[in-house]
Amino acid sequence: MRRIRMLMLVAALASPVAAGAKEPIGAAGLKAIEAKVPPQGWYPDGYYDIRIAAEGQIADFPRDTLTMDWGDGQPPYYDVIDCNAEYVSLDETDPLTARYGGVALEVARLRAEFERMKYPVAVYAEPLLAFEKAMIEDAKAAPEPMSEADIAAADAAMEADVSDAAAEPADGGGFENDPYYRLAQAVEANRARLAPKLPKVVADGGCGAGEGNPVVVRTSPPQGEVLMINAFAFKVCTRKKPDPWDRFACKWNEIETGVDQTLSGRYVYQVKWPDGTVRKGTREIAPSYDDEPKVTVTFKKTGS
């Protein structure tokens, strides 16, 4: 449960605001992923589209650094827990994706990272399927998907629980039933036997979370109409709708410029100026924290 709560929280992204005109992977690209990720008979209805969209999201936004090296003389290792893992809220997508999106994103991330690091499929395939099945069952049993207000309340509750989490006994308290721990144990056993030269696999984590400062959105020149949608939600919609750029088909949000906004994560955008010029692309937004100045995100009619 501690790991599941962690995934629901907004984590700071590693880089400052980054702009890009690159369009997200389209329907054909998502369709091609099916050959690598076949459906399972125990998938809930509607989950497979979410799962394929998650693979596309990870392909568009891979993690930069996969192994940890503390400089203590020990070899680098791979932690199955990513403290910057994306969360999915009800405010950004449909209820089904809000319920299962976090699971799909984590499974897609782990599969892609094992593949990138050249772990043999025999090392991680079965443990990852077991992980996915356990996480789906947890998601089925969870309360209704969380809104932004719910997430803020969970954030506060988690801060209050930090001392309790730190006090968990090393041999119990449900830790060994944690899906991440079981995944790491199973993959590590296979790695030691089949690929001992590859990095050791652990479930370490030690993640924290905090609420970022507001973000201000502007256009250059002014008077551009800004529409944004969570990049993962856009991919899910791409699987379900013929035109995901239709503002009424997907959950596009009109962003008021020049005022404080609560934005953090990866987005698809389309900006239209009065003369009909439209710019589309993806953008990763990382808010500032603590006493740092607010971040301003500017969408330009020309240039980058």
Contacts in CASP RR format, 6 or more apart in sequence:
PFRMAT RR
TARGET T0000
AUTHOR 0000-0000-0000
METHOD contacts of the structure
MODEL  1
MRRIRMLMLVAALASPVAAGAKEPIGAAGLKAIEAKVPPQGWYPDGYYDI
RIAAEGQIADFPRDTLTMDWGDGQPPYYDVIDCNAEYVSLDETDPLTARY
GGVALEVARLRAEFERMKYPVAVYAEPLLAFEKAMIEDAKAAPEPMSEAD
IAAADAAMEADVSDAAAEPADGGGFENDPYYRLAQAVEANRARLAPKLPK
VVADGGCGAGEGNPVVVRTSPPQGEVLMINAFAFKVCTRKKPDPWDRFAC
KWNEIETGVDQTLSGRYVYQVKWPDGTVRKGTREIAPSYDDEPKVTVTFK
KTGS
2 165 0 8 1.000
2 178 0 8 1.000
3 81 0 8 1.000
3 178 0 8 1.000
3 179 0 8 1.000
3 180 0 8 1.000
4 138 0 8 1.000
4 142 0 8 1.000
5 154 0 8 1.000
5 158 0 8 1.000
6 81 0 8 1.000
6 83 0 8 1.000
6 85 0 8 1.000
6 158 0 8 1.000
6 207 0 8 1.000
6 208 0 8 1.000
6 209 0 8 1.000
7 85 0 8 1.000
7 87 0 8 1.000
7 102 0 8 1.000
7 106 0 8 1.000
8 87 0 8 1.000
8 146 0 8 1.000
8 151 0 8 1.000
8 154 0 8 1.000
9 87 0 8 1.000
9 151 0 8 1.000
9 154 0 8 1.000
9 155 0 8 1.000
9 158 0 8 1.000
9 208 0 8 1.000
9 209 0 8 1.000
9 210 0 8 1.000
10 87 0 8 1.000
10 151 0 8 1.000
10 155 0 8 1.000
10 209 0 8 1.000
10 210 0 8 1.000
10 211 0 8 1.000
10 212 0 8 1.000
10 264 0 8 1.000
11 83 0 8 1.000
11 84 0 8 1.000
11 85 0 8 1.000
11 87 0 8 1.000
11 207 0 8 1.000
11 208 0 8 1.000
11 209 0 8 1.000
11 210 0 8 1.000
12 84 0 8 1.000
12 210 0 8 1.000
12 212 0 8 1.000
12 264 0 8 1.000
12 286 0 8 1.000
12 287 0 8 1.000
12 289 0 8 1.000
13 84 0 8 1.000
13 264 0 8 1.000
13 265 0 8 1.000
13 284 0 8 1.000
13 285 0 8 1.000
13 286 0 8 1.000
14 64 0 8 1.000
14 84 0 8 1.000
14 286 0 8 1.000
15 284 0 8 1.000
15 286 0 8 1.000
16 286 0 8 1.000
16 295 0 8 1.000
17 283 0 8 1.000
17 284 0 8 1.000
17 285 0 8 1.000
17 286 0 8 1.000
17 295 0 8 1.000
17 296 0 8 1.000
17 297 0 8 1.000
18 283 0 8 1.000
18 284 0 8 1.000
19 283 0 8 1.000
19 297 0 8 1.000
19 299 0 8 1.000
19 304 0 8 1.000
20 281 0 8 1.000
20 282 0 8 1.000
20 283 0 8 1.000
20 304 0 8 1.000
21 279 0 8 1.000
21 280 0 8 1.000
21 281 0 8 1.000
21 304 0 8 1.000
22 281 0 8 1.000
22 282 0 8 1.000
23 268 0 8 1.000
23 280 0 8 1.000
23 281 0 8 1.000
23 282 0 8 1.000
24 56 0 8 1.000
24 60 0 8 1.000
24 231 0 8 1.000
24 234 0 8 1.000
24 235 0 8 1.000
24 238 0 8 1.000
24 268 0 8 1.000
24 281 0 8 1.000
24 282 0 8 1.000
25 56 0 8 1.000
25 59 0 8 1.000
25 60 0 8 1.000
25 235 0 8 1.000
25 238 0 8 1.000
26 235 0 8 1.000
26 238 0 8 1.000
27 238 0 8 1.000
27 239 0 8 1.000
29 56 0 8 1.000
30 52 0 8 1.000
30 53 0 8 1.000
30 55 0 8 1.000
30 56 0 8 1.000
30 235 0 8 1.000
30 238 0 8 1.000
30 239 0 8 1.000
33 52 0 8 1.000
33 55 0 8 1.000
33 56 0 8 1.000
33 59 0 8 1.000
34 52 0 8 1.000
36 55 0 8 1.000
37 51 0 8 1.000
37 52 0 8 1.000
37 55 0 8 1.000
37 108 0 8 1.000
37 111 0 8 1.000
39 48 0 8 1.000
39 51 0 8 1.000
40 129 0 8 1.000
40 132 0 8 1.000
40 133 0 8 1.000
42 133 0 8 1.000
42 136 0 8 1.000
43 51 0 8 1.000
43 136 0 8 1.000
44 100 0 8 1.000
44 136 0 8 1.000
44 140 0 8 1.000
46 96 0 8 1.000
47 96 0 8 1.000
47 100 0 8 1.000
47 104 0 8 1.000
47 136 0 8 1.000
49 236 0 8 1.000
49 239 0 8 1.000
49 240 0 8 1.000
50 96 0 8 1.000
50 97 0 8 1.000
50 100 0 8 1.000
50 101 0 8 1.000
50 104 0 8 1.000
50 236 0 8 1.000
50 239 0 8 1.000
51 104 0 8 1.000
51 107 0 8 1.000
51 108 0 8 1.000
52 239 0 8 1.000
53 104 0 8 1.000
53 232 0 8 1.000
53 235 0 8 1.000
53 236 0 8 1.000
53 238 0 8 1.000
53 239 0 8 1.000
54 101 0 8 1.000
54 102 0 8 1.000
54 104 0 8 1.000
54 105 0 8 1.000
54 107 0 8 1.000
54 108 0 8 1.000
54 109 0 8 1.000
54 232 0 8 1.000
54 235 0 8 1.000
55 108 0 8 1.000
55 111 0 8 1.000
55 112 0 8 1.000
56 108 0 8 1.000
56 235 0 8 1.000
57 86 0 8 1.000
57 105 0 8 1.000
57 108 0 8 1.000
57 231 0 8 1.000
57 232 0 8 1.000
57 235 0 8 1.000
57 266 0 8 1.000
58 105 0 8 1.000
58 108 0 8 1.000
58 109 0 8 1.000
58 112 0 8 1.000
59 112 0 8 1.000
60 231 0 8 1.000
60 266 0 8 1.000
60 282 0 8 1.000
61 231 0 8 1.000
61 266 0 8 1.000
61 284 0 8 1.000
62 112 0 8 1.000
62 116 0 8 1.000
63 82 0 8 1.000
63 84 0 8 1.000
63 109 0 8 1.000
63 113 0 8 1.000
66 78 0 8 1.000
66 113 0 8 1.000
66 116 0 8 1.000
66 117 0 8 1.000
67 76 0 8 1.000
67 77 0 8 1.000
67 78 0 8 1.000
67 117 0 8 1.000
67 199 0 8 1.000
68 76 0 8 1.000
68 77 0 8 1.000
68 78 0 8 1.000
68 79 0 8 1.000
68 204 0 8 1.000
69 75 0 8 1.000
69 76 0 8 1.000
75 199 0 8 1.000
75 200 0 8 1.000
76 199 0 8 1.000
77 199 0 8 1.000
77 200 0 8 1.000
77 201 0 8 1.000
77 202 0 8 1.000
78 113 0 8 1.000
78 117 0 8 1.000
78 199 0 8 1.000
78 200 0 8 1.000
78 201 0 8 1.000
78 202 0 8 1.000
79 202 0 8 1.000
79 203 0 8 1.000
79 204 0 8 1.000
79 205 0 8 1.000
80 110 0 8 1.000
80 180 0 8 1.000
80 183 0 8 1.000
80 184 0 8 1.000
80 187 0 8 1.000
80 201 0 8 1.000
80 202 0 8 1.000
80 203 0 8 1.000
81 180 0 8 1.000
81 203 0 8 1.000
81 204 0 8 1.000
81 205 0 8 1.000
81 206 0 8 1.000
81 207 0 8 1.000
82 109 0 8 1.000
83 205 0 8 1.000
83 206 0 8 1.000
83 207 0 8 1.000
83 208 0 8 1.000
85 105 0 8 1.000
85 106 0 8 1.000
85 109 0 8 1.000
86 102 0 8 1.000
86 105 0 8 1.000
86 232 0 8 1.000
86 265 0 8 1.000
86 266 0 8 1.000
87 102 0 8 1.000
87 151 0 8 1.000
88 97 0 8 1.000
88 98 0 8 1.000
88 101 0 8 1.000
88 102 0 8 1.000
88 105 0 8 1.000
88 145 0 8 1.000
88 230 0 8 1.000
88 232 0 8 1.000
88 233 0 8 1.000
89 98 0 8 1.000
89 145 0 8 1.000
89 146 0 8 1.000
89 147 0 8 1.000
89 148 0 8 1.000
89 151 0 8 1.000
90 98 0 8 1.000
90 144 0 8 1.000
90 145 0 8 1.000
90 146 0 8 1.000
90 147 0 8 1.000
90 150 0 8 1.000
91 147 0 8 1.000
91 148 0 8 1.000
92 98 0 8 1.000
92 229 0 8 1.000
92 230 0 8 1.000
92 233 0 8 1.000
92 251 0 8 1.000
93 101 0 8 1.000
93 230 0 8 1.000
93 232 0 8 1.000
93 233 0 8 1.000
93 236 0 8 1.000
93 251 0 8 1.000
94 233 0 8 1.000
94 236 0 8 1.000
94 251 0 8 1.000
95 144 0 8 1.000
95 145 0 8 1.000
97 232 0 8 1.000
97 233 0 8 1.000
97 236 0 8 1.000
98 145 0 8 1.000
98 146 0 8 1.000
99 139 0 8 1.000
99 140 0 8 1.000
99 142 0 8 1.000
99 145 0 8 1.000
100 136 0 8 1.000
100 139 0 8 1.000
101 232 0 8 1.000
102 139 0 8 1.000
103 132 0 8 1.000
103 135 0 8 1.000
103 136 0 8 1.000
103 138 0 8 1.000
103 139 0 8 1.000
105 232 0 8 1.000
106 135 0 8 1.000
107 128 0 8 1.000
107 131 0 8 1.000
107 132 0 8 1.000
107 135 0 8 1.000
110 124 0 8 1.000
110 128 0 8 1.000
110 131 0 8 1.000
110 183 0 8 1.000
111 124 0 8 1.000
111 128 0 8 1.000
114 123 0 8 1.000
114 124 0 8 1.000
114 128 0 8 1.000
114 187 0 8 1.000
117 198 0 8 1.000
117 199 0 8 1.000
118 198 0 8 1.000
119 187 0 8 1.000
119 191 0 8 1.000
119 195 0 8 1.000
119 198 0 8 1.000
120 194 0 8 1.000
120 195 0 8 1.000
122 190 0 8 1.000
122 194 0 8 1.000
123 187 0 8 1.000
123 190 0 8 1.000
123 191 0 8 1.000
123 194 0 8 1.000
123 195 0 8 1.000
123 198 0 8 1.000
124 187 0 8 1.000
124 190 0 8 1.000
126 186 0 8 1.000
127 182 0 8 1.000
127 183 0 8 1.000
127 186 0 8 1.000
127 187 0 8 1.000
127 190 0 8 1.000
128 183 0 8 1.000
128 187 0 8 1.000
130 182 0 8 1.000
130 183 0 8 1.000
130 186 0 8 1.000
131 179 0 8 1.000
131 180 0 8 1.000
131 182 0 8 1.000
131 183 0 8 1.000
134 179 0 8 1.000
134 182 0 8 1.000
135 179 0 8 1.000
138 179 0 8 1.000
146 154 0 8 1.000
148 262 0 8 1.000
152 211 0 8 1.000
155 209 0 8 1.000
155 210 0 8 1.000
155 211 0 8 1.000
158 209 0 8 1.000
168 174 0 8 1.000
168 175 0 8 1.000
169 175 0 8 1.000
175 181 0 8 1.000
176 182 0 8 1.000
178 203 0 8 1.000
180 203 0 8 1.000
181 203 0 8 1.000
183 203 0 8 1.000
184 201 0 8 1.000
184 202 0 8 1.000
184 203 0 8 1.000
185 203 0 8 1.000
187 201 0 8 1.000
188 200 0 8 1.000
188 201 0 8 1.000
188 202 0 8 1.000
191 198 0 8 1.000
191 200 0 8 1.000
191 201 0 8 1.000
210 289 0 8 1.000
212 264 0 8 1.000
212 287 0 8 1.000
212 288 0 8 1.000
212 289 0 8 1.000
213 287 0 8 1.000
213 288 0 8 1.000
213 289 0 8 1.000
213 290 0 8 1.000
213 292 0 8 1.000
213 294 0 8 1.000
213 295 0 8 1.000
214 260 0 8 1.000
214 261 0 8 1.000
214 262 0 8 1.000
214 287 0 8 1.000
214 294 0 8 1.000
215 260 0 8 1.000
215 261 0 8 1.000
215 262 0 8 1.000
215 263 0 8 1.000
215 264 0 8 1.000
215 285 0 8 1.000
215 287 0 8 1.000
215 294 0 8 1.000
215 295 0 8 1.000
215 296 0 8 1.000
215 297 0 8 1.000
216 258 0 8 1.000
216 259 0 8 1.000
216 260 0 8 1.000
216 261 0 8 1.000
216 294 0 8 1.000
216 295 0 8 1.000
216 296 0 8 1.000
216 297 0 8 1.000
217 226 0 8 1.000
217 255 0 8 1.000
217 256 0 8 1.000
217 257 0 8 1.000
217 258 0 8 1.000
217 261 0 8 1.000
217 263 0 8 1.000
217 296 0 8 1.000
217 297 0 8 1.000
217 298 0 8 1.000
217 299 0 8 1.000
218 257 0 8 1.000
218 258 0 8 1.000
218 296 0 8 1.000
218 297 0 8 1.000
218 298 0 8 1.000
218 299 0 8 1.000
219 226 0 8 1.000
219 257 0 8 1.000
219 271 0 8 1.000
219 273 0 8 1.000
219 298 0 8 1.000
219 299 0 8 1.000
219 300 0 8 1.000
219 301 0 8 1.000
220 298 0 8 1.000
220 299 0 8 1.000
220 300 0 8 1.000
220 301 0 8 1.000
221 273 0 8 1.000
221 301 0 8 1.000
222 257 0 8 1.000
223 273 0 8 1.000
223 274 0 8 1.000
224 257 0 8 1.000
224 271 0 8 1.000
224 272 0 8 1.000
224 273 0 8 1.000
224 274 0 8 1.000
224 299 0 8 1.000
225 254 0 8 1.000
225 271 0 8 1.000
225 272 0 8 1.000
225 273 0 8 1.000
226 254 0 8 1.000
226 255 0 8 1.000
226 257 0 8 1.000
226 269 0 8 1.000
226 271 0 8 1.000
226 299 0 8 1.000
227 247 0 8 1.000
227 252 0 8 1.000
227 253 0 8 1.000
227 254 0 8 1.000
227 255 0 8 1.000
227 269 0 8 1.000
227 270 0 8 1.000
227 271 0 8 1.000
227 272 0 8 1.000
228 252 0 8 1.000
228 253 0 8 1.000
228 255 0 8 1.000
228 263 0 8 1.000
228 267 0 8 1.000
228 268 0 8 1.000
228 269 0 8 1.000
229 237 0 8 1.000
229 250 0 8 1.000
229 251 0 8 1.000
229 252 0 8 1.000
229 253 0 8 1.000
229 267 0 8 1.000
229 268 0 8 1.000
229 269 0 8 1.000
230 251 0 8 1.000
230 265 0 8 1.000
230 266 0 8 1.000
230 267 0 8 1.000
230 268 0 8 1.000
231 265 0 8 1.000
231 266 0 8 1.000
231 267 0 8 1.000
231 268 0 8 1.000
231 282 0 8 1.000
232 266 0 8 1.000
233 250 0 8 1.000
233 251 0 8 1.000
234 244 0 8 1.000
234 250 0 8 1.000
234 268 0 8 1.000
237 244 0 8 1.000
237 249 0 8 1.000
237 250 0 8 1.000
237 251 0 8 1.000
238 244 0 8 1.000
241 249 0 8 1.000
241 250 0 8 1.000
242 249 0 8 1.000
243 249 0 8 1.000
244 250 0 8 1.000
245 270 0 8 1.000
245 280 0 8 1.000
247 270 0 8 1.000
252 270 0 8 1.000
255 261 0 8 1.000
260 294 0 8 1.000
263 285 0 8 1.000
263 287 0 8 1.000
263 297 0 8 1.000
264 285 0 8 1.000
264 286 0 8 1.000
264 287 0 8 1.000
265 284 0 8 1.000
265 285 0 8 1.000
265 286 0 8 1.000
266 282 0 8 1.000
266 283 0 8 1.000
266 284 0 8 1.000
266 285 0 8 1.000
267 282 0 8 1.000
267 283 0 8 1.000
267 284 0 8 1.000
267 285 0 8 1.000
268 280 0 8 1.000
268 281 0 8 1.000
268 282 0 8 1.000
269 279 0 8 1.000
269 280 0 8 1.000
269 281 0 8 1.000
269 282 0 8 1.000
269 283 0 8 1.000
269 299 0 8 1.000
270 278 0 8 1.000
270 279 0 8 1.000
270 280 0 8 1.000
270 281 0 8 1.000
271 278 0 8 1.000
271 279 0 8 1.000
271 280 0 8 1.000
271 299 0 8 1.000
271 301 0 8 1.000
272 278 0 8 1.000
273 301 0 8 1.000
277 301 0 8 1.000
279 299 0 8 1.000
279 300 0 8 1.000
279 301 0 8 1.000
283 297 0 8 1.000
285 295 0 8 1.000
285 297 0 8 1.000
286 295 0 8 1.000
287 294 0 8 1.000
287 295 0 8 1.000
288 294 0 8 1.000
288 295 0 8 1.000
END
